[in-house]
Amino acid sequence: MGAPVNHRRMKAKYNPVPNAKERAYHEWLLERELCFCCWQMAEVVHHPLQRHPDQRWRRDHEFVVPMAADCHMRLHAAGDERKWAGKHDVPAIAAGFRKLAQDEGIL
């Protein structure tokens, strides 16, 4: 007979809907940042498709980049974020925005 198994989660369970803190972070990004690729007004936040060590899970609501709606639609229409982004390292940009929000007390 082995030791009892602890079935509690190590991380919070993924929620497909952003919580209040995550929504506030998204709004904060959209109010102060431009689209990372075209430098126009950001209208949406994009969850990077490429993986990064700082991501908590695939659709991490704290791991996003601000984008203009047209750029966002073109990115998804292209079907390949890495090819679409070219020289942009989308996951690294998302990690930078998360760090900035943490440093400023948003997250």
C-alpha positions as CSV (number, residue, x, y, z in Angstrom):
1,M,0.0,0.0,0.0
2,G,1.5,3.3,-1.1
3,A,1.1,6.8,0.2
4,P,-2.2,8.6,-0.4
5,V,-2.5,10.4,-3.7
6,N,-3.3,14.0,-3.7
7,H,-5.7,14.7,-6.6
8,R,-5.8,18.5,-6.2
9,R,-4.7,20.5,-9.3
10,M,-1.3,22.0,-9.4
11,K,-2.6,24.9,-11.6
12,A,-6.0,26.5,-11.7
13,K,-8.2,24.9,-14.3
14,Y,-8.4,26.5,-17.7
15,N,-11.4,28.7,-18.2
16,P,-12.4,29.5,-21.8
17,V,-14.0,32.8,-20.6
18,P,-11.6,35.4,-19.2
19,N,-12.1,36.3,-15.6
20,A,-12.5,39.9,-14.3
21,K,-8.7,40.4,-13.9
22,E,-8.0,39.0,-17.4
23,R,-10.8,41.2,-19.0
24,A,-9.4,44.2,-17.2
25,Y,-5.9,43.3,-18.7
26,H,-7.4,43.0,-22.2
27,E,-9.1,46.4,-21.8
28,W,-5.9,47.9,-20.5
29,L,-3.9,46.7,-23.5
30,L,-6.5,48.0,-26.0
31,E,-6.6,51.4,-24.3
32,R,-2.9,52.0,-24.3
33,E,-1.3,49.8,-27.0
34,L,-1.2,49.8,-30.8
35,C,-1.4,46.7,-33.0
36,F,2.0,45.1,-32.7
37,C,2.3,44.6,-36.5
38,C,0.7,47.6,-38.2
39,W,0.9,50.2,-35.4
40,Q,-2.8,51.2,-35.9
41,M,-5.3,51.3,-33.1
42,A,-5.7,47.8,-31.4
43,E,-9.2,46.5,-31.4
44,V,-8.8,42.9,-30.3
45,V,-6.4,40.7,-28.4
46,H,-4.9,37.6,-30.1
47,H,-3.9,34.4,-28.2
48,P,-0.7,33.3,-29.9
49,L,-0.9,30.0,-31.7
50,Q,2.7,29.2,-31.1
51,R,3.7,27.8,-27.7
52,H,5.9,29.6,-25.2
53,P,7.3,28.5,-21.8
54,D,5.5,31.3,-20.0
55,Q,2.1,30.2,-21.2
56,R,0.0,28.5,-18.5
57,W,-2.1,26.6,-21.2
58,R,-3.0,26.8,-24.9
59,R,-5.5,29.7,-24.6
60,D,-4.0,31.7,-21.7
61,H,-6.0,34.9,-21.3
62,E,-2.9,36.6,-19.8
63,F,-0.8,35.7,-22.8
64,V,-2.1,37.9,-25.6
65,V,-1.0,40.5,-28.1
66,P,-3.0,43.6,-29.1
67,M,-4.0,43.7,-32.8
68,A,-6.1,45.7,-35.3
69,A,-9.2,43.7,-36.3
70,D,-8.0,43.5,-40.0
71,C,-4.6,42.2,-39.0
72,H,-6.2,39.6,-36.8
73,M,-8.5,38.4,-39.5
74,R,-5.5,38.2,-42.0
75,L,-3.5,36.3,-39.5
76,H,-6.2,33.6,-39.0
77,A,-6.9,33.5,-42.7
78,A,-3.3,32.8,-43.4
79,G,-3.6,29.7,-41.2
80,D,0.1,29.8,-40.1
81,E,1.1,32.3,-37.4
82,R,4.8,31.7,-37.8
83,K,4.7,32.3,-41.5
84,W,2.3,35.2,-41.3
85,A,4.3,36.9,-38.5
86,G,7.6,36.8,-40.4
87,K,10.2,38.6,-38.2
88,H,7.7,39.0,-35.3
89,D,8.1,36.6,-32.4
90,V,4.4,36.7,-31.4
91,P,4.9,34.6,-28.2
92,A,7.8,36.7,-27.0
93,I,5.8,39.8,-27.6
94,A,2.9,38.4,-25.6
95,A,5.3,37.5,-22.8
96,G,6.6,41.1,-22.8
97,F,3.1,42.5,-22.5
98,R,2.3,40.2,-19.6
99,K,5.6,41.3,-17.8
100,L,4.7,44.9,-18.4
101,A,1.2,44.4,-16.9
102,Q,2.7,42.6,-13.9
103,D,5.2,45.3,-13.3
104,E,2.4,47.9,-13.5
105,G,0.2,46.0,-11.1
106,I,-2.5,45.1,-13.7
107,L,-1.8,41.4,-13.4
